[in-house]
Amino acid sequence: MESAIFVNLSKYTAHAAITGVAAPTVDCTLLAEWQVSFSFFVPGSAAAALSGATFRFALKETPTSSPLIFSSSLTNSGAVYTADFSSVDSTALRTLIGDQPTIDVVGEIEWTLSSRRERVHFPVTVTNAWARPDDAAPDPVAAASIVWFNQQLAAKVTAGGYFEFQLADLTWVNFALNTGRAPN
């Protein structure tokens, strides 16, 4: 999956295109490969390389929280800087998304140029990966509670040596417990 973000250096805002004012629509999927490209521009000019700048990109729950995923290894080709993730994954991100189909987080691009640090935030939607390799299959036996079981089934062992239980239609069924006597 690929995402492109254009950063306005006059207003320190993120955009979907160099000529537009719309915020970028940025999506990624848990456990999937993701490539995020950044172009920096001043309105009325073409995208420009930020020679000598160092970059960091992170996904965060909020602008001030710790990173869920992080890269300080952005590569550049001309005026485009790219963060590559072979898998959008971390324990913190898995915990945050849980069983939700999607979550909204904050993307943060940070650059330092001539000892001056700048940051721009933008919304990112992370889609859950339902086939996560470390997740276990549900265990319905372990999840069943004795309260639920007792509400669904009335059962008892009778003094006569029978296992007696009541069906949902309220009829009683008896099974002999090796007593040699026929059930009633």
PyMOL commands that set and color helices and strands:
alter all, ss='L'
color gray80, all
select helices_A, chain A and resi 91-97+140-143+146-152
alter helices_A, ss='H'
color red, helices_A
select strands_A, chain A and resi 2-8+13-15+26-29+34-41+54-60+67-71+75-77+80-85+102-113+116-127+154-157+162-166+172-176
alter strands_A, ss='S'
color yellow, strands_A
deselect
rebuild
show_as cartoon
